[in-house]
Amino acid sequence: MIRHFRIGSPIETESVVRQVAVEETEPGRIQEKLAQAVPGTKVLAADKALSFALGDGDIVYGLGETVRGMNKRGWLYQSNCSDDPYHLEEKHSLYAAQNFLLVTSKERSYGLYVDTPGLVTFDIGYTKQGEMRIALEDFDAELYLVTGEDCREIVREFRELIGPSYIPPKWAFGFGQSRWSYMTEDEVREVADRYQEAGVPLDSIYLDIDYMERYKDFTVDPEKFPEFSDFVREMKERGIHLIPIIDAGVKIEEGYPVYEEGKEKGYFCKKEDGTDLVAAVWPGRVHFPDFLRPEVREWFGNWYSFLLDQGIDGFWNDMNEPAIFYTEDHLNEVFEQIEDYKGKNLDIQSFFEFKGLVGTLDNNPEDYRRFYHDCHGKKVRHDKVHNLFGYNMTRAAGEAFERLSPDKKILMFSRSSYIGMHRYGGIWTGDNRSWWSHILLNLQQLPALNMCGFLYSGADTGGFSADCTEDLAMRWLGVSLFTPLFRNHAAMGTRRQEFYQFERTQDFRRLIELRYALVPYLYSEFRKAAEKNGMYIEPLLFAYPQDERARGIEDQVLVGESIMIAPVYVQNAAGRYVYLPEEMKLLRFRGWDDYDEEELGAGDHYVPARLNEVLVFLRKGKCLPLAKPAMHVSELREEEIRYLTYGDAAPEYTFYEE
Ligand code: MIG
């Protein structure tokens, strides 16, 4: 059941598709009603906060893409979409704002969606172990309280409220290679050639900002890619989709049609004085389209046809928090301030002030207060709706694809997001690092994203920043082989980490073949999750709600109805401990047709796993279909499927075709 309360007069986010009548608007009454539904709830109007009592046995799941574990207890999280490439435990925000929580104990469970586009602080047992305090910068929000029998039912109810999740084309379940710095057609061709020579299946190669002309959206550099549509076709014929990046900022350049049109139509975000905000990102000086306006979305969305018309059928939207290197206004302020220090004897205080000045240029909160949006006809300062920007950029694309490509699915995923965007695209989890701890973070983010409707997601396999090693890349497959988005991506300047760069390329090949063998299962389970508003990847507790031990398991998850995975995420570990809530069949895969089987009883087990081995646990009474691998998803054949079973499971399985 869903109950809807309103605090103040929130800005409409359009994240919810089902109308649920508001129960009571008087602030005094909300307290009473919430407390009836969730004992221990207080509305702290003076503090602009809501307080919920947490019992010892409560687990708090949710919040989508954040740092730390699946159970969010014991930290403070802030919904404030941030371009931050250091995903450290101490951080409070990453790129997304996904304000849905699920609190569950043996006695009762409830979900809570705080629908408001500004800054929200979730103190989840951080200040006081036994309290969850949700503070809103402005005390305006739509609150949805979801109750149900168990976690799955609560998620289902919530997802019905926010509408169906984005479904990508099936080929987007294949493997994709990416790197920031594939500079030319030839470099891209080389990636395709080397994977082909190594016999490694591959469905896509990503084009990062380097393909554009001076980093202008909807352009292709004619020197680097002289015959772009021919090149797109050449790659398609080899079974490879090229997937270009699109950035949020539009370069200010005379004669550049996207700029000229946007300027003429008044589509860019404006400052208080009515002039267009000038920020700087990769293209140099840019304007930001006001994606909150439907006509701007329609206009920007139509520009994707520039690439669709050349045969492109997938995109990734970046820098849409929006990331700002600097604004022109603040840059000038900093120059003036620096001028003041010139010739002065810098004491400790002034030295640190002076030293810090340049560091205030990028992603400065002050800059997010310098510009405005036109929100349903009202002028609203950006920081009040900050978390809706990336959502609406991706929505612009998603809405355009429905118009421009009604018969063909287009791959779309975004960096920044808000609930509601899950209807238009997936997400990747941004600039992680080649760290062992980020394998675990990758695993832990996925169920939280699923709860919020984001099913198509994945991390930069091998890590984006920092240098990747062969063992890290291989162990990362223990997670990435199962994520809907499976992409190896790295930053410019880091060690090359395409799988053919390492000595054990053939071990990588065998494991990527396993991914392809799993695609019919993964795709079908994904479709079931999308259609039934269920989870694709879920914490053990969802399936074993009575299991005491399952409550505390933070490094194993279920993938679809049949399997559990337990990746090794510690360097040089020879295996790991695994907890089985019931008896399962261990499948220790080295390749799709090369694995050990062992029946293991419920309880704890130490399970050895060599570097090239991926651990899968088949649930009793379930079956796992495995296809014969192929070089591309489109070449997988249903006739060639084998079924691994455990117990008296019939080798029967419901497949979803595209
Ligand atoms: O400021 O386009 O997260 O995936 O490779 C960095 C270059 C901009 C950030 C993205 C990353 C991408 C990079 N971009």
Boltz pocket constraint, residues with backbone or C-beta under 6 A from the ligand:
constraints:
  - pocket:
      binder: B
      contacts: [[A, 179], [A, 180], [A, 208], [A, 209], [A, 245], [A, 318], [A, 319], [A, 415], [A, 430], [A, 431], [A, 489], [A, 490], [A, 491]]
      max_distance: 6.0
